[in-house]
Amino acid sequence: MITKAYSFVNTQQDSIIGSFFSGSRSVRRGFGVSQGILRLNPSWNTRAFTYHPLLRYGIAVIAVNIATIVNLLLVLAWGAEIPFLLFLSAVILSAWFGGIRAGLFATLLSIVMAYYLYFIASNSSLTVNPHFLIRSLVFGIEGFLVSGVLYTMHDAIKKYTLKNHELRKSEERYRMVVETVKDYAIYTVNSNGYITSWNDGAATMSGYSSQEVLGRHFSLFFPLDEIDKGSPWLMLRQAMTDARSEIECYQVTRGGRAFWANMVITSMQEANSLYEFSIIVRDMTERKEQEKRKDEFITIASHELKTPVTSLKVFTQVLLRQYAQSVDKNAIKYLHKMDIQLDRLTHLVNDLLDVSKIQAGNIDLDIEDFDMNELVRDTIDSLQGLSAHHHFVIRGNVLTRIKGDKDRIGQVLINFLTNAVKYSPNADEVVVSLSQDGEKVIISVKDFGIGIPNEYKNRIFERFFRVKHSDNNQFPGLGMGLFISSEIIRRHNGAFWVESEKDRGSTFYFTLPIQYE
Ligand code: ADP
C-alpha cells in the first residue's frame, strides 16, 4: 500500500482568516492506494483546524461591541427597550467562527453590555427591573444553546467539506491514472455487459472513441467464433461467481484487425447489489509472436536432431553387434553407455517433436483394441532396469479390452512410472492400480516420494512447467512429460489428476473410456 501524507490548506475559512491561523492549523491528512483504488484514511481529524485564541475571542469582542454601539444608538435616539436580538446575532457570529467558548464569551459580554445600556437607558438608576433580569437570564440560556448548536453544526460541516474535498481529489487522481494509461485498455461495463466508461488506452487499442462505444455491449470487440461460444457472457458470469475471470483470446479493432489479447474482468458489486465490472485488456501480439518463433525453433531443431540421432543409434547397434564376440571389454562397455545416452537423446527429441505436434494441433492417434493389464505389465517389464531399489506392485485389473492408441497410452504409463521412480529417491515401492468403473477404466501410479506442494498441483500439466525444488539439480527433466501425457489422455476423452502431499508422495490418475469415440 502506498501511503502519502500532505498538508491541507484550502477551505472557505482559510481564505477569510488567512494569516491569523496559528502554525497548528494545517491538518495532517492521509490517503492510501489499496488494490488500485484510492481511499480516504479515516484517521484524519478536523478538530486540528483551530483558530488562534486571539482571533476567536477577538471576533466575539468586535461583534458584541458592534451590537452594543447599534443598541446604544437606538437607545439614545428612540429610548428603545434594550433589544437582545442584536446581541444574539453577535453570539451566533462568535460561535460560528470562534467555537463554543467564543460563543459563551460573547453571551457573557452581551449581558454585561446590556446592563451597561440598561443603566444608560434608565438614567443610572441602580435598581434593576425584575423583567430585565428574567430577559437577560433567558438570553444567557439562549446564548448557551445557540453556541452549542452552532459549534456542532459548524464542526459537522467542516468535516463533511474536508471529507468531500479529499474524496474528490482521490477520485480525480484515480481517474487521471486510469484515463492516461496508454498500454492497457481499461473500461467498465454494467451487469449486462454494456460499456459505462472508457479510457485513452482503450481508444488507442480498439480505434473506437468513447462516444462510439459508451452504452454498447463489450462483445463488440470479440471475433465471431468467440461470440458463438458465448465467451463474453461466460466471462462475466465467472467474474460474478469468482470475483475475477481471465482469458487470452483475439479481440477485434474498429478497422477489423484481430490482435491477441489478455483480458481480466474483475467484478465490483455496488451498494444496490448490482454488479459492475472493470475490464483490463493487454495487447499480447508481441508475446504471441515470440512464442510462435520459439515453437517454430523447437519444431525445426527437433526435426533436425531426429535424423542424426537415429543414424547414431543404428551405427551404435551395428558396432555393438560387431564387438559382441570381441575381447575388448572396454569397447563393449563404452558402446553400451553410448547406446543408453542415445536412448535418452532419442526420448528427448521425440518429446520435443510431440510438444510441437500438440502446439500445432496435429497429434495423431492410432486406435486399436488392446488389453490394458498386459500393457501395464509390459511397460513395467521394460522399466525394470530403471532403478535398482524400486519395485513395482500391480493391484487390481481391468476386465474388458479397451479401444485407444496403445503406444500413446504406453507413453503416458512410462511418464508416470519414470516420474514415480525419479521423484522418490528414498522410497522402494511404486504401486500401479487398475480398476473399472462402468464405461471407463481408472489407472493410478502411486509413489512415496517428495510429493508436490499444493500451489503447484494445477500447474504441473503445463508445458515446460517444473516444480522448484530446494535442490533443483537433483531431478533432471524439461517439464514436457506431463504436458504430453495430459494431451494424450485429453485426446482419448479421458481425465487426469494428481493427489499429493509434500514429502508424503503422489498418486497420478488417468481414466479412459472403454470405447474410444
Ligand atoms: P520432468 O519430470 O521432465 O520435469 P514432467 O512433465 O514429467 O517433467 O513433470 C513436471 C513436474 O511435475 C516435474 O518437474 C516435477 O516437479 C513434478 N512431478 C511430476 N511427477 C512427480 C512425482 N511423481 N512426484 C513429485 N513431483 C512430480
Residues whose N, C-alpha, C, O or C-beta is under 5 A from the ligand:
A	BS01	ADP	N419 A420 Y423 G451 I452 I460 F465 R466 V467 P476 G477 L478 G479 M480 G481 L482 F483 S506
